[in-house]
Amino acid sequence: MSAESGESSRVPYVDYGYGSHVGLRRELNEDSFVVTDRLFAVADGMGGHEAGEVASSLAVQALAEGWEAHAGQVGEHEIGQFLDDADERIRSATDSKAGTTLSGAVVVEADDGNTSEDTSGQWQWLVFNIGDSRTYLLSDGALIRLTRDHSQVQELVDSGMITAEEMHSHPNRNVITRALGAGDMWGADFSKATVQPGQRLLVCSDGLTGELTDDDISQILNAGRNVQDTVDWLIHQALRQGGRDNVTVVLVDVKDH
């Protein structure tokens, strides 16, 4: 939605849609998500009965509360602090027996990176990721994955032991190597991309990407439907392909003012 008062009128105008479905095999939806005018994130919890739901909920809650406390003026350092807080909250609430993935993006003013380049009036996606939830950017019709999964199958793909297509059916496809609230490894990866009108930013849990290939997703995003219809279509297709997990989708369209 449009920027609130007190923010520069140059803040990109966005339209967004979102949805979450328990899937066809699970009894409980352990996904959570947060959507504001500039912050978008999805968390996919794991653990004993209901503990995963607690972990994912605490993750997005910590992120949203940190965002609000800083009035949206955040960068990589602040996001890292919010994730530290989330990790502590989850470990305390679940006795370190549950964890969650977290991926998403926040719209931030562009940083010149000490290059003295004039970046005034420019905005960037600050993308963050822990685990195997993903963030993609559709730009000029091309789908770009902005995150790298922290998972056993991603490591197998990177080492050339399996193909990207084989990730979907591999027996260890659900084993992640980083999580908030559990294990020894949870640090987030960060990246940036320029915000431009016409883009679509997709944030999703692996309930979507476990059922649909990147080509499938690209075709749906490029089909010209409005943002909420596109979200509903993505979830519907994931269910048609088996719906083995909870499916959560947040989609953001960058508009001209």
Secondary structure by P-SEA (a helix, b strand, c coil): ccccccccccccccccccccccccccccccccccccccccbbbbbbcccaaaaaaaaaaaaaaaaaaaaacccccaaaaaaaaaaaaaaaaaaccccccccccbbbbbcccccccccccccbbbbbcccccccbbbbbcccccccccccccaaaaaaaacccccccccccccccccccccccccbbbbbbbbbbbbccbbbbbbcccccccccaaaaaaaaaccccaaaaaaaaaaaaaaaccccbbbbbbbbbbcc
